[in-house]
Amino acid sequence: MTVCDNRADGMRATAIFIYTGANSSERVRISDTNGSGNSCATQDFSIPEGNRVLLEVCVQNGANGTLQHCSGSKEGRA
């Protein structure tokens, strides 16, 4: 998964990724913290095919800021 900050507005782009399997689920937050127009934040996942995944993208003001302008959860399958 890759999330990129493309706007020089002082906010960071943050993606929340949730995936569920037969016996577990995991929630991962990935943020592009180095400002607009620089490299993106990337994280690899190993998710078995058919597992349910949810994705939501927001902006955040700093590491401890409140998530804002979130996309709403989008659901799919790995």
Backbone bond lengths (Angstrom), bond angles and torsions (degrees), N, CA, C in turn:
res aa  C-N    CA-C-N  psi(-1)  N-CA   C-N-CA  omega(-1)  CA-C   N-CA-C  phi
1 M - - - 1.432 - - 1.517 108.28 -
2 T 1.308 115.61 141.35 1.463 121.78 179.04 1.521 108.83 -130.52
3 V 1.337 116.03 135.27 1.459 121.44 175.33 1.531 107.17 -128.68
4 C 1.346 115.97 134.24 1.460 121.59 -174.66 1.526 110.96 -127.24
5 D 1.332 115.84 136.30 1.459 122.17 173.62 1.526 106.69 -90.66
6 N 1.317 117.43 114.05 1.459 121.95 -177.04 1.515 113.84 -110.26
7 R 1.327 117.96 4.23 1.462 120.63 -175.58 1.530 109.89 -128.25
8 A 1.317 117.34 127.17 1.466 122.90 -179.93 1.533 109.47 -82.51
9 D 1.337 115.70 73.66 1.462 120.77 -176.94 1.525 112.92 -122.43
10 G 1.344 117.71 8.70 1.454 121.32 -179.66 1.521 113.97 82.16
11 M 1.311 117.77 -0.92 1.459 122.27 179.30 1.525 109.10 -102.74
12 R 1.317 116.18 162.11 1.465 120.44 174.49 1.514 109.73 -112.72
13 A 1.319 116.27 146.88 1.462 121.75 175.82 1.530 107.77 -83.20
14 T 1.329 116.00 132.69 1.463 121.83 -177.92 1.520 109.48 -133.32
15 A 1.325 115.97 133.96 1.461 121.80 175.62 1.517 108.79 -115.62
16 I 1.318 116.97 135.90 1.462 123.03 174.23 1.517 106.60 -110.10
17 F 1.313 115.38 122.96 1.454 122.65 -174.57 1.524 107.71 -121.07
18 I 1.330 117.50 122.86 1.465 122.45 179.83 1.517 107.92 -122.64
19 Y 1.316 116.40 128.72 1.457 118.70 175.32 1.518 109.88 -131.10
20 T 1.322 115.71 143.46 1.456 121.89 -176.18 1.511 109.86 -125.07
21 G 1.315 114.26 140.89 1.454 121.73 175.82 1.516 109.44 -118.51
22 A 1.304 116.87 -167.66 1.462 121.48 -178.38 1.525 111.72 -64.25
23 N 1.333 117.05 -35.38 1.472 120.10 -174.01 1.517 114.64 -123.55
24 S 1.321 118.47 3.43 1.466 118.69 -176.57 1.526 110.82 -159.34
25 S 1.312 114.02 167.83 1.459 120.14 171.40 1.522 107.58 -144.09
26 E 1.320 115.76 157.39 1.455 120.36 179.72 1.514 109.12 -141.03
27 R 1.337 115.35 141.02 1.466 122.52 177.68 1.522 107.28 -117.22
28 V 1.327 116.03 125.44 1.459 121.46 -177.83 1.523 108.47 -125.94
29 R 1.331 116.44 135.10 1.463 121.72 176.12 1.528 107.86 -112.42
30 I 1.338 116.27 128.83 1.454 122.26 179.85 1.526 107.20 -122.99
31 S 1.337 117.27 128.99 1.462 121.37 -179.05 1.519 110.79 -127.84
32 D 1.326 115.68 139.10 1.458 121.94 172.14 1.526 106.28 -87.71
33 T 1.321 116.52 103.70 1.462 122.11 -169.40 1.521 114.73 -102.06
34 N 1.334 118.91 -0.55 1.463 119.17 -173.23 1.531 113.86 -103.25
35 G 1.305 117.48 20.83 1.458 121.34 174.47 1.518 113.82 88.39
36 S 1.295 114.54 166.51 1.456 122.25 -176.40 1.523 111.56 -68.18
37 G 1.326 115.47 141.37 1.452 121.30 172.96 1.517 115.04 79.26
38 N 1.318 118.43 4.27 1.462 122.02 175.93 1.522 108.44 -99.42
39 S 1.303 117.05 -167.71 1.466 119.41 179.74 1.526 110.58 -64.31
40 C 1.303 116.00 155.84 1.469 123.42 -179.20 1.527 109.78 -89.11
41 A 1.319 116.44 165.69 1.471 121.88 173.64 1.522 108.04 -92.57
42 T 1.321 116.71 133.12 1.461 122.10 -176.90 1.520 110.12 -133.27
43 Q 1.321 116.09 140.84 1.468 121.71 174.55 1.521 108.30 -143.13
44 D 1.327 115.61 135.86 1.465 121.52 178.50 1.518 110.04 -94.24
45 F 1.330 115.97 146.68 1.456 122.62 177.96 1.513 109.31 -129.14
46 S 1.308 116.01 150.51 1.458 121.64 172.59 1.522 106.55 -117.01
47 I 1.322 115.90 98.46 1.462 121.25 -175.48 1.525 107.96 -119.52
48 P 1.317 117.83 124.61 1.467 119.76 178.35 1.529 111.68 -61.06
49 E 1.318 116.32 145.13 1.455 121.01 178.60 1.522 111.36 -56.81
50 G 1.316 114.88 143.07 1.451 121.08 177.60 1.516 114.14 91.63
51 N 1.344 118.20 -13.37 1.460 119.99 179.50 1.529 110.58 -70.40
52 R 1.308 116.26 144.27 1.461 123.41 179.20 1.524 109.17 -73.71
53 V 1.329 116.95 135.38 1.456 122.05 176.21 1.527 109.50 -130.03
54 L 1.324 115.58 144.33 1.464 122.65 175.86 1.524 107.90 -124.71
55 L 1.319 116.58 142.16 1.456 121.60 179.35 1.520 109.03 -134.62
56 E 1.332 115.01 136.64 1.461 121.39 175.10 1.523 107.01 -138.70
57 V 1.324 117.38 137.75 1.457 122.38 -179.59 1.519 108.75 -120.04
58 C 1.345 115.55 134.64 1.463 121.88 -177.57 1.525 109.42 -139.18
59 V 1.324 116.37 172.96 1.460 121.90 165.73 1.516 107.22 -111.71
60 Q 1.336 115.51 154.54 1.464 121.00 -175.05 1.524 108.42 -143.88
61 N 1.318 116.87 137.79 1.454 122.34 178.49 1.523 109.04 -92.29
62 G 1.330 117.52 93.17 1.466 122.48 179.87 1.516 112.23 79.21
63 A 1.321 114.52 174.29 1.468 121.21 -175.13 1.521 113.37 -62.96
64 N 1.322 117.57 -32.58 1.461 120.82 -176.79 1.525 112.95 -109.06
65 G 1.318 116.84 9.16 1.459 120.51 -178.46 1.519 112.25 -71.94
66 T 1.312 114.81 161.35 1.456 121.93 177.33 1.522 109.95 -73.79
67 L 1.320 116.35 139.70 1.462 120.57 174.75 1.525 108.57 -66.36
68 Q 1.336 116.85 135.46 1.454 121.95 -176.50 1.523 110.62 -133.15
69 H 1.309 116.17 156.48 1.474 123.36 173.86 1.531 111.92 51.14
70 C 1.313 116.48 44.79 1.467 121.25 -177.56 1.531 111.01 -72.08
71 S 1.304 114.73 149.43 1.468 121.72 -175.41 1.517 113.58 -74.70
72 G 1.323 116.54 -19.13 1.456 120.14 -167.91 1.527 107.61 87.99
73 S 1.303 118.04 150.01 1.468 121.49 -175.56 1.521 111.41 -71.35
74 K 1.314 115.61 136.02 1.452 123.34 174.03 1.517 106.74 -114.47
75 E 1.321 117.47 130.42 1.459 122.71 -174.61 1.516 111.02 -107.09
76 G 1.335 114.78 146.33 1.447 120.57 176.41 1.530 109.96 -158.11
77 R 1.315 116.27 -171.09 1.464 123.30 177.92 1.532 108.67 -126.90
78 A 1.321 115.01 141.01 1.470 120.57 177.64 1.512 109.59 -68.88
